[in-house]
Amino acid sequence: MTRAIFIIAAAFLATAANAESVAELHEKELNAIDANNDGFLSRDEFNAFSDYAFQTMDEDKNGTLGQDEAKPFLDIKQFQDVDRNKDSFVSRSEYDAQMNDDFGVADQNGNGLLD
């Protein structure tokens, strides 16, 4: 499950630099966060995953992701794009804003579900 979290988190956060599609993610990883097993990711399922992923990546539990914590998942350009206030940390609100944007991009038909 941890590997799946990092793969999915990296894919979604990478959209700050380039468009990734949920369809490009491995089915096994998607199934790991599809709580009701309906083959889709609802916004609630996605948000629950996002919360878990942030908490897992925030190794020092200080509520931010430093460059060292993010390095396994984001290159420096991606990190800088997510770090909207340019303070060299990704705050929870910056992370949430990026994940929200990424969900919107991935939800191409606007139905609130990712498939």
Residue pairs with C-beta under 8 A, 6 or more apart in sequence:
1 32
2 56
3 29
4 28
4 29
4 32
4 33
5 32
5 49
5 52
5 53
5 56
6 53
6 56
6 57
6 72
6 73
7 25
7 26
7 29
8 25
8 29
8 30
8 33
8 49
8 53
9 50
9 53
9 57
9 73
10 73
10 74
11 20
11 22
11 24
11 25
12 20
12 50
12 98
12 99
12 102
12 103
12 106
13 73
13 74
13 78
13 82
13 95
13 98
13 99
13 102
14 20
14 74
14 78
15 98
15 101
15 102
15 105
15 106
16 78
16 81
16 82
16 98
16 101
16 102
17 75
17 77
17 78
17 81
19 105
20 102
20 106
21 106
22 30
22 41
22 106
22 114
22 115
23 115
30 41
31 37
33 41
33 45
33 46
33 48
33 49
34 40
34 41
34 45
35 45
35 48
36 42
36 45
39 115
40 113
40 114
40 115
41 49
41 113
41 114
41 115
42 112
42 113
43 103
43 112
46 99
46 103
46 114
47 99
50 95
50 96
50 99
54 65
54 92
54 95
54 96
55 61
57 65
57 69
57 70
57 73
58 64
58 65
58 69
59 69
60 66
60 69
63 91
63 92
64 89
64 90
64 91
64 92
65 89
65 90
65 95
66 88
66 89
67 76
67 79
67 88
70 79
70 82
70 90
71 79
74 82
79 90
80 86
82 90
82 94
82 95
82 98
83 89
83 90
83 94
84 94
84 97
85 91
85 94
103 114
106 114
107 113
107 114
